[in-house]
């Protein structure tokens, strides 16, 4: 039995809308997002009723032609409402322009997606990797996914919002690699368990990374007793250095080959997004590293394993989407 409609995340609602625009059936949408068909149907019915609801009141100061011009300027040229007003010489307030966009069923105000810039060599490698792992299903439950994440004292990076034409692909911007003070953490997740969170002090080098694995990965593998654990890590220099490779070999740890520049394939990235929203909820910022560290640890402890299971269960869809998009980035 799936969860009720209230449990749908904003990401899932966006997925449902996008798949509906692609003329997919409710059953196919439910299959792709791993939800009950009834949940999808209820959400779409509620959404349609909201769109069809008629509001009484005075006539809009903007005619249909002006509204179309506004929509084109904000979605194609990334203009603000104030810039649109000046460009078109409209005798209305910015709030009126904004309302016209909210009333447009093809417009959505959303956060710009972080996406790395892929070269052809990366695209080819991602596509080859996806084809190799296309037959994987239960195998993903054996994988321990890992990653590092930087939390800044003054809040998360990359909070860019824009007006999006839902009939087009979503906009992206280059992901910032580093910057600002804060706390760096390492964590690993698998279908059945998650590791303890490791707080990284100072600069991360190969020796320090191996110590983290020795203190957090090895006890985890020994504790769960799952045979043939496959360890995933990205291609950061400390992960692929000769000494780290030798260390992993000495511990008889199988490594999952991973394509470069592929954070969209790693479910840890999505889990980090959940942590970020929890740590910085209500616009919270932190005055000290200790305060931030405690908030991160508390958020990690409270992570529901069912969330992790859903993220790892999405690997089959991710692989298929990479193939459908011929190696390009996917919206995960």
Secondary structure, DSSP 4 states (H G I P E B T S, - for coil): ----GGG--HHHHHHHHHHHHTT--HHHHHHHHT--HHHHHHHHHHHHHHHH----SSPPSS-HHHHHHHHHHHHHS---HHHHHHHHT-SS-HHHHHHHHHT-TTEEEEEPEE-----HHHHHHHHHHHHHTTT-SGGGGGEEEEEEEEEETT--S---EEEEETTSPPPEEPPP---SSEEEEEEEE-SS-BPPPEEEPS---HHHHHHHIIIIIHHHHHHH--TT-EE-----HHHHSHHHHHHHHHTT-EE----SS-GGG-HHHHHHHHHHHHHTGGG---SSHHHHHHHHHHHHHT--HHHHHHHHHTHHHHHHHHHHTTT-----
